[in-house]
Amino acid sequence: MYSILRDNIEKTLGHPISDTVFHSFTECVFPKSFEKKTLLAEEGKYCRYVYFVEEGSCYSYLTDDKGEKHAIQFSLEGYWISDLYSFFSDRKGIYNIETLENSRLLLLNKENFQKACDLCPEIDRFFRLLIQNAFVSLQYRLAKTNSEDAEARYLEFSQQYPQFNQRIPQYLIASYLGIKPQSLSRIRKEIAGK
């Protein structure tokens, strides 16, 4: 049970964990299924959970004054997603999180997050590494967005996340890369023609 979760924890830690530690952690999460296009978190509302994708896909986004969505993060099987700003600060959320497919997720609330971290140093270290890696990735993405052209950003995204290119709608990938969908279509055609 929850083998994809165990794989995620062990890969992040770089070593196996005991059955006892894993069982203690799984006691803190609960599974729930969601239909496609379900809002898991909403801008302006409190985000109560951190979500682990067992099956399906989700994404987080901001909505600007014109109602346009700006993709921030994608999550497929084996990925975590949340509005950490709201989750950790107890402030109203700044992101929306929506399922892109019918999805089965594991939910972890703040109380159980804290309990798991307090009881299991390995789980505490796991979440520290997870958040640290996400922060480093975000800084890298911001640097690249401000210093590279759209084609270079798309090529790197495609190489780093080939599974996203197959399952995430192209207009959302364009949004994530900070370009218009038409520009992404042109870039893809140019790359295919090379």
Rosetta constraint file for C-alpha pairs under 8 A:
AtomPair CA 2 CA 6 HARMONIC 6.45 0.50
AtomPair CA 2 CA 54 HARMONIC 7.88 0.50
AtomPair CA 3 CA 7 HARMONIC 6.13 0.50
AtomPair CA 4 CA 8 HARMONIC 6.22 0.50
AtomPair CA 4 CA 54 HARMONIC 6.73 0.50
AtomPair CA 4 CA 77 HARMONIC 7.80 0.50
AtomPair CA 4 CA 78 HARMONIC 6.07 0.50
AtomPair CA 5 CA 9 HARMONIC 6.30 0.50
AtomPair CA 5 CA 52 HARMONIC 7.76 0.50
AtomPair CA 5 CA 54 HARMONIC 7.46 0.50
AtomPair CA 5 CA 78 HARMONIC 6.61 0.50
AtomPair CA 6 CA 10 HARMONIC 6.09 0.50
AtomPair CA 6 CA 22 HARMONIC 7.14 0.50
AtomPair CA 7 CA 11 HARMONIC 5.89 0.50
AtomPair CA 8 CA 12 HARMONIC 6.13 0.50
AtomPair CA 8 CA 78 HARMONIC 6.13 0.50
AtomPair CA 8 CA 79 HARMONIC 7.86 0.50
AtomPair CA 9 CA 13 HARMONIC 6.12 0.50
AtomPair CA 9 CA 126 HARMONIC 6.50 0.50
AtomPair CA 10 CA 14 HARMONIC 5.66 0.50
AtomPair CA 10 CA 15 HARMONIC 5.30 0.50
AtomPair CA 10 CA 16 HARMONIC 5.17 0.50
AtomPair CA 10 CA 17 HARMONIC 6.49 0.50
AtomPair CA 11 CA 15 HARMONIC 6.80 0.50
AtomPair CA 12 CA 126 HARMONIC 6.53 0.50
AtomPair CA 12 CA 129 HARMONIC 7.04 0.50
AtomPair CA 12 CA 130 HARMONIC 7.05 0.50
AtomPair CA 13 CA 125 HARMONIC 7.68 0.50
AtomPair CA 13 CA 126 HARMONIC 5.92 0.50
AtomPair CA 13 CA 129 HARMONIC 7.61 0.50
AtomPair CA 17 CA 21 HARMONIC 6.54 0.50
AtomPair CA 17 CA 22 HARMONIC 6.73 0.50
AtomPair CA 17 CA 122 HARMONIC 7.91 0.50
AtomPair CA 18 CA 22 HARMONIC 6.30 0.50
AtomPair CA 19 CA 23 HARMONIC 5.87 0.50
AtomPair CA 20 CA 24 HARMONIC 6.10 0.50
AtomPair CA 21 CA 25 HARMONIC 6.28 0.50
AtomPair CA 21 CA 120 HARMONIC 6.65 0.50
AtomPair CA 21 CA 122 HARMONIC 7.78 0.50
AtomPair CA 21 CA 123 HARMONIC 7.92 0.50
AtomPair CA 22 CA 26 HARMONIC 6.18 0.50
AtomPair CA 23 CA 27 HARMONIC 6.29 0.50
AtomPair CA 24 CA 28 HARMONIC 7.10 0.50
AtomPair CA 24 CA 116 HARMONIC 7.41 0.50
AtomPair CA 25 CA 29 HARMONIC 7.14 0.50
AtomPair CA 25 CA 116 HARMONIC 5.92 0.50
AtomPair CA 25 CA 123 HARMONIC 7.52 0.50
AtomPair CA 26 CA 30 HARMONIC 7.69 0.50
AtomPair CA 28 CA 108 HARMONIC 6.57 0.50
AtomPair CA 28 CA 112 HARMONIC 5.30 0.50
AtomPair CA 28 CA 113 HARMONIC 7.30 0.50
AtomPair CA 28 CA 115 HARMONIC 7.92 0.50
AtomPair CA 28 CA 116 HARMONIC 6.81 0.50
AtomPair CA 29 CA 106 HARMONIC 5.95 0.50
AtomPair CA 29 CA 107 HARMONIC 5.35 0.50
AtomPair CA 29 CA 108 HARMONIC 4.88 0.50
AtomPair CA 29 CA 109 HARMONIC 7.76 0.50
AtomPair CA 29 CA 112 HARMONIC 7.51 0.50
AtomPair CA 30 CA 106 HARMONIC 5.35 0.50
AtomPair CA 30 CA 107 HARMONIC 5.36 0.50
AtomPair CA 30 CA 108 HARMONIC 6.99 0.50
AtomPair CA 31 CA 104 HARMONIC 6.88 0.50
AtomPair CA 31 CA 105 HARMONIC 5.61 0.50
AtomPair CA 31 CA 106 HARMONIC 4.37 0.50
AtomPair CA 31 CA 107 HARMONIC 6.22 0.50
AtomPair CA 32 CA 104 HARMONIC 5.77 0.50
AtomPair CA 32 CA 105 HARMONIC 5.49 0.50
AtomPair CA 32 CA 106 HARMONIC 6.33 0.50
AtomPair CA 32 CA 107 HARMONIC 7.28 0.50
AtomPair CA 33 CA 102 HARMONIC 7.48 0.50
AtomPair CA 33 CA 103 HARMONIC 5.64 0.50
AtomPair CA 33 CA 104 HARMONIC 4.27 0.50
AtomPair CA 33 CA 105 HARMONIC 6.18 0.50
AtomPair CA 34 CA 38 HARMONIC 6.44 0.50
AtomPair CA 34 CA 99 HARMONIC 7.43 0.50
AtomPair CA 34 CA 102 HARMONIC 5.77 0.50
AtomPair CA 34 CA 103 HARMONIC 5.21 0.50
AtomPair CA 34 CA 104 HARMONIC 6.31 0.50
AtomPair CA 34 CA 105 HARMONIC 7.78 0.50
AtomPair CA 35 CA 99 HARMONIC 7.22 0.50
AtomPair CA 35 CA 101 HARMONIC 6.79 0.50
AtomPair CA 35 CA 102 HARMONIC 4.35 0.50
AtomPair CA 35 CA 103 HARMONIC 6.35 0.50
AtomPair CA 36 CA 99 HARMONIC 5.28 0.50
AtomPair CA 36 CA 100 HARMONIC 5.36 0.50
AtomPair CA 36 CA 101 HARMONIC 4.31 0.50
AtomPair CA 36 CA 102 HARMONIC 4.42 0.50
AtomPair CA 36 CA 103 HARMONIC 7.07 0.50
AtomPair CA 37 CA 98 HARMONIC 5.75 0.50
AtomPair CA 37 CA 99 HARMONIC 4.96 0.50
AtomPair CA 37 CA 100 HARMONIC 5.71 0.50
AtomPair CA 37 CA 101 HARMONIC 7.04 0.50
AtomPair CA 38 CA 98 HARMONIC 5.44 0.50
AtomPair CA 38 CA 99 HARMONIC 5.38 0.50
AtomPair CA 39 CA 96 HARMONIC 7.03 0.50
AtomPair CA 39 CA 97 HARMONIC 5.75 0.50
AtomPair CA 39 CA 98 HARMONIC 4.42 0.50
AtomPair CA 39 CA 99 HARMONIC 6.70 0.50
AtomPair CA 40 CA 96 HARMONIC 7.41 0.50
AtomPair CA 40 CA 97 HARMONIC 5.27 0.50
AtomPair CA 40 CA 98 HARMONIC 5.67 0.50
AtomPair CA 40 CA 99 HARMONIC 7.45 0.50
AtomPair CA 41 CA 45 HARMONIC 7.27 0.50
AtomPair CA 41 CA 46 HARMONIC 7.58 0.50
AtomPair CA 41 CA 47 HARMONIC 5.68 0.50
AtomPair CA 41 CA 82 HARMONIC 7.86 0.50
AtomPair CA 41 CA 83 HARMONIC 7.47 0.50
AtomPair CA 41 CA 93 HARMONIC 7.63 0.50
AtomPair CA 41 CA 95 HARMONIC 7.17 0.50
AtomPair CA 41 CA 96 HARMONIC 5.18 0.50
AtomPair CA 41 CA 97 HARMONIC 4.97 0.50
AtomPair CA 41 CA 98 HARMONIC 7.29 0.50
AtomPair CA 42 CA 46 HARMONIC 7.60 0.50
AtomPair CA 42 CA 47 HARMONIC 7.45 0.50
AtomPair CA 42 CA 93 HARMONIC 6.48 0.50
AtomPair CA 42 CA 94 HARMONIC 7.61 0.50
AtomPair CA 42 CA 95 HARMONIC 6.16 0.50
AtomPair CA 42 CA 96 HARMONIC 4.35 0.50
AtomPair CA 42 CA 97 HARMONIC 6.62 0.50
AtomPair CA 43 CA 62 HARMONIC 7.66 0.50
AtomPair CA 43 CA 92 HARMONIC 7.14 0.50
AtomPair CA 43 CA 93 HARMONIC 4.80 0.50
AtomPair CA 43 CA 94 HARMONIC 4.73 0.50
AtomPair CA 43 CA 95 HARMONIC 4.85 0.50
AtomPair CA 43 CA 96 HARMONIC 5.25 0.50
AtomPair CA 44 CA 92 HARMONIC 4.88 0.50
AtomPair CA 44 CA 93 HARMONIC 4.97 0.50
AtomPair CA 44 CA 94 HARMONIC 6.30 0.50
AtomPair CA 45 CA 92 HARMONIC 4.80 0.50
AtomPair CA 45 CA 93 HARMONIC 5.25 0.50
AtomPair CA 46 CA 86 HARMONIC 5.97 0.50
AtomPair CA 46 CA 87 HARMONIC 7.26 0.50
AtomPair CA 46 CA 90 HARMONIC 6.91 0.50
AtomPair CA 46 CA 91 HARMONIC 6.36 0.50
AtomPair CA 46 CA 92 HARMONIC 4.65 0.50
AtomPair CA 46 CA 93 HARMONIC 5.38 0.50
AtomPair CA 47 CA 82 HARMONIC 7.48 0.50
AtomPair CA 47 CA 83 HARMONIC 6.20 0.50
AtomPair CA 47 CA 84 HARMONIC 7.92 0.50
AtomPair CA 47 CA 86 HARMONIC 5.47 0.50
AtomPair CA 47 CA 87 HARMONIC 5.30 0.50
AtomPair CA 47 CA 92 HARMONIC 7.29 0.50
AtomPair CA 47 CA 93 HARMONIC 6.02 0.50
AtomPair CA 48 CA 86 HARMONIC 7.92 0.50
AtomPair CA 48 CA 87 HARMONIC 5.90 0.50
AtomPair CA 48 CA 109 HARMONIC 5.81 0.50
AtomPair CA 48 CA 110 HARMONIC 6.75 0.50
AtomPair CA 49 CA 82 HARMONIC 6.78 0.50
AtomPair CA 49 CA 87 HARMONIC 6.81 0.50
AtomPair CA 49 CA 107 HARMONIC 5.97 0.50
AtomPair CA 49 CA 108 HARMONIC 5.32 0.50
AtomPair CA 49 CA 109 HARMONIC 4.56 0.50
AtomPair CA 49 CA 110 HARMONIC 6.69 0.50
AtomPair CA 50 CA 80 HARMONIC 7.07 0.50
AtomPair CA 50 CA 81 HARMONIC 6.14 0.50
AtomPair CA 50 CA 82 HARMONIC 4.93 0.50
AtomPair CA 50 CA 83 HARMONIC 7.74 0.50
AtomPair CA 50 CA 84 HARMONIC 7.83 0.50
AtomPair CA 50 CA 87 HARMONIC 7.63 0.50
AtomPair CA 50 CA 107 HARMONIC 5.97 0.50
AtomPair CA 50 CA 108 HARMONIC 5.24 0.50
AtomPair CA 50 CA 109 HARMONIC 6.49 0.50
AtomPair CA 51 CA 80 HARMONIC 5.53 0.50
AtomPair CA 51 CA 81 HARMONIC 5.27 0.50
AtomPair CA 51 CA 82 HARMONIC 6.12 0.50
AtomPair CA 51 CA 105 HARMONIC 6.19 0.50
AtomPair CA 51 CA 106 HARMONIC 5.70 0.50
AtomPair CA 51 CA 107 HARMONIC 4.90 0.50
AtomPair CA 51 CA 108 HARMONIC 6.48 0.50
AtomPair CA 52 CA 77 HARMONIC 7.88 0.50
AtomPair CA 52 CA 78 HARMONIC 6.85 0.50
AtomPair CA 52 CA 79 HARMONIC 5.86 0.50
AtomPair CA 52 CA 80 HARMONIC 4.44 0.50
AtomPair CA 52 CA 81 HARMONIC 6.53 0.50
AtomPair CA 52 CA 105 HARMONIC 5.45 0.50
AtomPair CA 52 CA 106 HARMONIC 5.00 0.50
AtomPair CA 52 CA 107 HARMONIC 6.59 0.50
AtomPair CA 53 CA 57 HARMONIC 6.87 0.50
AtomPair CA 53 CA 58 HARMONIC 7.98 0.50
AtomPair CA 53 CA 75 HARMONIC 6.92 0.50
AtomPair CA 53 CA 76 HARMONIC 6.08 0.50
AtomPair CA 53 CA 77 HARMONIC 4.84 0.50
AtomPair CA 53 CA 78 HARMONIC 5.68 0.50
AtomPair CA 53 CA 79 HARMONIC 5.65 0.50
AtomPair CA 53 CA 80 HARMONIC 6.31 0.50
AtomPair CA 53 CA 81 HARMONIC 7.97 0.50
AtomPair CA 53 CA 103 HARMONIC 7.34 0.50
AtomPair CA 53 CA 104 HARMONIC 6.46 0.50
AtomPair CA 53 CA 105 HARMONIC 4.70 0.50
AtomPair CA 53 CA 106 HARMONIC 6.57 0.50
AtomPair CA 54 CA 76 HARMONIC 7.97 0.50
AtomPair CA 54 CA 77 HARMONIC 5.04 0.50
AtomPair CA 54 CA 78 HARMONIC 6.18 0.50
AtomPair CA 54 CA 103 HARMONIC 7.57 0.50
AtomPair CA 54 CA 104 HARMONIC 5.56 0.50
AtomPair CA 54 CA 105 HARMONIC 5.37 0.50
AtomPair CA 54 CA 106 HARMONIC 6.93 0.50
AtomPair CA 55 CA 76 HARMONIC 7.22 0.50
AtomPair CA 55 CA 77 HARMONIC 5.22 0.50
AtomPair CA 55 CA 103 HARMONIC 5.27 0.50
AtomPair CA 55 CA 104 HARMONIC 4.96 0.50
AtomPair CA 55 CA 105 HARMONIC 6.81 0.50
AtomPair CA 56 CA 76 HARMONIC 6.02 0.50
AtomPair CA 56 CA 77 HARMONIC 6.26 0.50
AtomPair CA 56 CA 99 HARMONIC 7.74 0.50
AtomPair CA 56 CA 100 HARMONIC 7.43 0.50
AtomPair CA 56 CA 101 HARMONIC 5.41 0.50
AtomPair CA 56 CA 102 HARMONIC 5.81 0.50
AtomPair CA 56 CA 103 HARMONIC 4.16 0.50
AtomPair CA 56 CA 104 HARMONIC 6.45 0.50
AtomPair CA 57 CA 74 HARMONIC 7.43 0.50
AtomPair CA 57 CA 75 HARMONIC 5.51 0.50
AtomPair CA 57 CA 76 HARMONIC 4.44 0.50
AtomPair CA 57 CA 77 HARMONIC 6.84 0.50
AtomPair CA 57 CA 99 HARMONIC 5.85 0.50
AtomPair CA 57 CA 100 HARMONIC 5.36 0.50
AtomPair CA 57 CA 101 HARMONIC 5.61 0.50
AtomPair CA 57 CA 102 HARMONIC 7.63 0.50
AtomPair CA 57 CA 103 HARMONIC 6.30 0.50
AtomPair CA 58 CA 74 HARMONIC 5.95 0.50
AtomPair CA 58 CA 75 HARMONIC 5.21 0.50
AtomPair CA 58 CA 76 HARMONIC 6.67 0.50
AtomPair CA 58 CA 81 HARMONIC 7.89 0.50
AtomPair CA 58 CA 97 HARMONIC 6.84 0.50
AtomPair CA 58 CA 98 HARMONIC 5.47 0.50
AtomPair CA 58 CA 99 HARMONIC 4.12 0.50
AtomPair CA 58 CA 100 HARMONIC 5.14 0.50
AtomPair CA 58 CA 101 HARMONIC 7.29 0.50
AtomPair CA 59 CA 71 HARMONIC 7.04 0.50
AtomPair CA 59 CA 72 HARMONIC 7.33 0.50
AtomPair CA 59 CA 73 HARMONIC 5.44 0.50
AtomPair CA 59 CA 74 HARMONIC 4.35 0.50
AtomPair CA 59 CA 75 HARMONIC 6.00 0.50
AtomPair CA 59 CA 81 HARMONIC 7.79 0.50
AtomPair CA 59 CA 97 HARMONIC 5.59 0.50
AtomPair CA 59 CA 98 HARMONIC 5.63 0.50
AtomPair CA 59 CA 99 HARMONIC 6.54 0.50
AtomPair CA 59 CA 100 HARMONIC 7.07 0.50
AtomPair CA 60 CA 71 HARMONIC 5.99 0.50
AtomPair CA 60 CA 72 HARMONIC 5.44 0.50
AtomPair CA 60 CA 73 HARMONIC 5.18 0.50
AtomPair CA 60 CA 74 HARMONIC 6.63 0.50
AtomPair CA 60 CA 81 HARMONIC 7.75 0.50
AtomPair CA 60 CA 82 HARMONIC 7.79 0.50
AtomPair CA 60 CA 83 HARMONIC 7.97 0.50
AtomPair CA 60 CA 95 HARMONIC 6.19 0.50
AtomPair CA 60 CA 96 HARMONIC 5.42 0.50
AtomPair CA 60 CA 97 HARMONIC 4.24 0.50
AtomPair CA 60 CA 98 HARMONIC 6.46 0.50
AtomPair CA 61 CA 69 HARMONIC 6.12 0.50
AtomPair CA 61 CA 70 HARMONIC 5.19 0.50
AtomPair CA 61 CA 71 HARMONIC 4.28 0.50
AtomPair CA 61 CA 72 HARMONIC 5.06 0.50
AtomPair CA 61 CA 73 HARMONIC 7.11 0.50
AtomPair CA 61 CA 95 HARMONIC 5.51 0.50
AtomPair CA 61 CA 96 HARMONIC 5.34 0.50
AtomPair CA 61 CA 97 HARMONIC 6.51 0.50
AtomPair CA 62 CA 69 HARMONIC 5.69 0.50
AtomPair CA 62 CA 70 HARMONIC 5.13 0.50
AtomPair CA 62 CA 71 HARMONIC 6.66 0.50
AtomPair CA 62 CA 72 HARMONIC 7.28 0.50
AtomPair CA 62 CA 94 HARMONIC 7.06 0.50
AtomPair CA 62 CA 95 HARMONIC 5.24 0.50
AtomPair CA 62 CA 96 HARMONIC 6.32 0.50
AtomPair CA 63 CA 67 HARMONIC 5.54 0.50
AtomPair CA 63 CA 68 HARMONIC 5.44 0.50
AtomPair CA 63 CA 69 HARMONIC 4.57 0.50
AtomPair CA 63 CA 70 HARMONIC 6.18 0.50
AtomPair CA 64 CA 68 HARMONIC 5.47 0.50
AtomPair CA 64 CA 69 HARMONIC 6.65 0.50
AtomPair CA 64 CA 70 HARMONIC 7.61 0.50
AtomPair CA 69 CA 175 HARMONIC 7.48 0.50
AtomPair CA 70 CA 172 HARMONIC 7.80 0.50
AtomPair CA 70 CA 175 HARMONIC 5.38 0.50
AtomPair CA 70 CA 176 HARMONIC 6.49 0.50
AtomPair CA 70 CA 178 HARMONIC 7.95 0.50
AtomPair CA 71 CA 172 HARMONIC 6.13 0.50
AtomPair CA 71 CA 173 HARMONIC 7.52 0.50
AtomPair CA 71 CA 175 HARMONIC 5.47 0.50
AtomPair CA 71 CA 176 HARMONIC 4.65 0.50
AtomPair CA 72 CA 176 HARMONIC 5.89 0.50
AtomPair CA 73 CA 81 HARMONIC 7.72 0.50
AtomPair CA 73 CA 176 HARMONIC 7.51 0.50
AtomPair CA 74 CA 81 HARMONIC 7.88 0.50
AtomPair CA 74 CA 164 HARMONIC 7.74 0.50
AtomPair CA 75 CA 79 HARMONIC 5.19 0.50
AtomPair CA 75 CA 80 HARMONIC 6.48 0.50
AtomPair CA 75 CA 81 HARMONIC 6.44 0.50
AtomPair CA 76 CA 164 HARMONIC 7.73 0.50
AtomPair CA 82 CA 87 HARMONIC 7.54 0.50
AtomPair CA 82 CA 97 HARMONIC 7.32 0.50
AtomPair CA 83 CA 87 HARMONIC 6.11 0.50
AtomPair CA 83 CA 93 HARMONIC 6.44 0.50
AtomPair CA 83 CA 94 HARMONIC 7.13 0.50
AtomPair CA 83 CA 95 HARMONIC 6.02 0.50
AtomPair CA 83 CA 96 HARMONIC 7.83 0.50
AtomPair CA 83 CA 97 HARMONIC 7.79 0.50
AtomPair CA 84 CA 88 HARMONIC 5.74 0.50
AtomPair CA 84 CA 89 HARMONIC 7.91 0.50
AtomPair CA 85 CA 89 HARMONIC 5.88 0.50
AtomPair CA 85 CA 90 HARMONIC 7.94 0.50
AtomPair CA 85 CA 91 HARMONIC 7.35 0.50
AtomPair CA 85 CA 93 HARMONIC 6.76 0.50
AtomPair CA 85 CA 94 HARMONIC 7.32 0.50
AtomPair CA 86 CA 90 HARMONIC 5.28 0.50
AtomPair CA 86 CA 91 HARMONIC 4.87 0.50
AtomPair CA 86 CA 92 HARMONIC 5.56 0.50
AtomPair CA 86 CA 93 HARMONIC 4.73 0.50
AtomPair CA 86 CA 94 HARMONIC 7.22 0.50
AtomPair CA 87 CA 91 HARMONIC 7.58 0.50
AtomPair CA 87 CA 93 HARMONIC 7.97 0.50
AtomPair CA 87 CA 110 HARMONIC 7.09 0.50
AtomPair CA 88 CA 110 HARMONIC 7.85 0.50
AtomPair CA 99 CA 103 HARMONIC 6.79 0.50
AtomPair CA 100 CA 168 HARMONIC 7.84 0.50
AtomPair CA 108 CA 112 HARMONIC 6.32 0.50
AtomPair CA 108 CA 113 HARMONIC 6.18 0.50
AtomPair CA 109 CA 113 HARMONIC 5.98 0.50
AtomPair CA 110 CA 114 HARMONIC 6.13 0.50
AtomPair CA 111 CA 115 HARMONIC 6.15 0.50
AtomPair CA 112 CA 116 HARMONIC 5.92 0.50
AtomPair CA 113 CA 117 HARMONIC 6.25 0.50
AtomPair CA 114 CA 118 HARMONIC 6.01 0.50
AtomPair CA 115 CA 119 HARMONIC 6.05 0.50
AtomPair CA 116 CA 120 HARMONIC 5.86 0.50
AtomPair CA 116 CA 123 HARMONIC 6.53 0.50
AtomPair CA 116 CA 124 HARMONIC 7.24 0.50
AtomPair CA 117 CA 121 HARMONIC 6.23 0.50
AtomPair CA 117 CA 122 HARMONIC 7.85 0.50
AtomPair CA 117 CA 123 HARMONIC 5.49 0.50
AtomPair CA 117 CA 124 HARMONIC 4.17 0.50
AtomPair CA 117 CA 125 HARMONIC 7.98 0.50
AtomPair CA 118 CA 124 HARMONIC 7.08 0.50
AtomPair CA 120 CA 124 HARMONIC 6.38 0.50
AtomPair CA 121 CA 125 HARMONIC 6.10 0.50
AtomPair CA 122 CA 126 HARMONIC 6.03 0.50
AtomPair CA 123 CA 127 HARMONIC 6.26 0.50
AtomPair CA 124 CA 128 HARMONIC 6.23 0.50
AtomPair CA 125 CA 129 HARMONIC 6.10 0.50
AtomPair CA 126 CA 130 HARMONIC 6.08 0.50
AtomPair CA 127 CA 131 HARMONIC 6.01 0.50
AtomPair CA 128 CA 132 HARMONIC 5.91 0.50
AtomPair CA 129 CA 133 HARMONIC 5.91 0.50
AtomPair CA 130 CA 134 HARMONIC 6.21 0.50
AtomPair CA 131 CA 135 HARMONIC 6.15 0.50
AtomPair CA 132 CA 136 HARMONIC 6.26 0.50
AtomPair CA 133 CA 137 HARMONIC 6.05 0.50
AtomPair CA 134 CA 138 HARMONIC 6.09 0.50
AtomPair CA 135 CA 139 HARMONIC 6.26 0.50
AtomPair CA 136 CA 140 HARMONIC 6.21 0.50
AtomPair CA 137 CA 141 HARMONIC 6.10 0.50
AtomPair CA 138 CA 142 HARMONIC 6.18 0.50
AtomPair CA 139 CA 143 HARMONIC 6.22 0.50
AtomPair CA 140 CA 144 HARMONIC 6.20 0.50
AtomPair CA 141 CA 145 HARMONIC 6.01 0.50
AtomPair CA 142 CA 146 HARMONIC 6.27 0.50
AtomPair CA 143 CA 147 HARMONIC 6.17 0.50
AtomPair CA 144 CA 148 HARMONIC 5.41 0.50
AtomPair CA 144 CA 153 HARMONIC 7.03 0.50
AtomPair CA 145 CA 149 HARMONIC 7.69 0.50
AtomPair CA 145 CA 153 HARMONIC 7.15 0.50
AtomPair CA 145 CA 177 HARMONIC 7.23 0.50
AtomPair CA 145 CA 178 HARMONIC 7.46 0.50
AtomPair CA 148 CA 152 HARMONIC 6.23 0.50
AtomPair CA 148 CA 153 HARMONIC 6.49 0.50
AtomPair CA 149 CA 153 HARMONIC 6.41 0.50
AtomPair CA 150 CA 154 HARMONIC 6.12 0.50
AtomPair CA 150 CA 177 HARMONIC 7.27 0.50
AtomPair CA 150 CA 179 HARMONIC 6.96 0.50
AtomPair CA 151 CA 155 HARMONIC 6.11 0.50
AtomPair CA 151 CA 187 HARMONIC 6.12 0.50
AtomPair CA 152 CA 156 HARMONIC 6.18 0.50
AtomPair CA 153 CA 157 HARMONIC 6.09 0.50
AtomPair CA 153 CA 177 HARMONIC 6.79 0.50
AtomPair CA 154 CA 158 HARMONIC 6.03 0.50
AtomPair CA 154 CA 177 HARMONIC 7.03 0.50
AtomPair CA 154 CA 184 HARMONIC 7.99 0.50
AtomPair CA 155 CA 159 HARMONIC 6.19 0.50
AtomPair CA 156 CA 160 HARMONIC 5.96 0.50
AtomPair CA 157 CA 161 HARMONIC 5.72 0.50
AtomPair CA 157 CA 162 HARMONIC 7.63 0.50
AtomPair CA 158 CA 162 HARMONIC 5.03 0.50
AtomPair CA 158 CA 164 HARMONIC 7.80 0.50
AtomPair CA 158 CA 165 HARMONIC 6.32 0.50
AtomPair CA 161 CA 165 HARMONIC 6.87 0.50
AtomPair CA 162 CA 166 HARMONIC 6.83 0.50
AtomPair CA 163 CA 167 HARMONIC 6.64 0.50
AtomPair CA 164 CA 168 HARMONIC 5.37 0.50
AtomPair CA 165 CA 169 HARMONIC 7.84 0.50
AtomPair CA 165 CA 170 HARMONIC 7.57 0.50
AtomPair CA 165 CA 173 HARMONIC 7.75 0.50
AtomPair CA 168 CA 172 HARMONIC 6.86 0.50
AtomPair CA 168 CA 173 HARMONIC 6.85 0.50
AtomPair CA 169 CA 173 HARMONIC 6.59 0.50
AtomPair CA 170 CA 174 HARMONIC 6.13 0.50
AtomPair CA 170 CA 181 HARMONIC 7.03 0.50
AtomPair CA 170 CA 184 HARMONIC 7.77 0.50
AtomPair CA 171 CA 175 HARMONIC 6.24 0.50
AtomPair CA 171 CA 180 HARMONIC 7.68 0.50
AtomPair CA 171 CA 181 HARMONIC 5.08 0.50
AtomPair CA 172 CA 176 HARMONIC 6.12 0.50
AtomPair CA 173 CA 177 HARMONIC 6.19 0.50
AtomPair CA 174 CA 178 HARMONIC 6.15 0.50
AtomPair CA 174 CA 179 HARMONIC 5.15 0.50
AtomPair CA 174 CA 180 HARMONIC 5.82 0.50
AtomPair CA 174 CA 181 HARMONIC 5.30 0.50
AtomPair CA 174 CA 183 HARMONIC 7.98 0.50
AtomPair CA 174 CA 184 HARMONIC 5.96 0.50
AtomPair CA 175 CA 179 HARMONIC 5.85 0.50
AtomPair CA 175 CA 180 HARMONIC 6.74 0.50
AtomPair CA 175 CA 181 HARMONIC 7.44 0.50
AtomPair CA 179 CA 183 HARMONIC 6.46 0.50
AtomPair CA 179 CA 184 HARMONIC 6.93 0.50
AtomPair CA 180 CA 184 HARMONIC 6.52 0.50
AtomPair CA 181 CA 185 HARMONIC 6.26 0.50
AtomPair CA 182 CA 186 HARMONIC 6.28 0.50
AtomPair CA 183 CA 187 HARMONIC 6.13 0.50
AtomPair CA 184 CA 188 HARMONIC 6.07 0.50
AtomPair CA 185 CA 189 HARMONIC 6.22 0.50
AtomPair CA 186 CA 190 HARMONIC 6.16 0.50
AtomPair CA 187 CA 191 HARMONIC 6.13 0.50
AtomPair CA 188 CA 192 HARMONIC 6.10 0.50
AtomPair CA 189 CA 193 HARMONIC 6.11 0.50
AtomPair CA 190 CA 194 HARMONIC 6.49 0.50
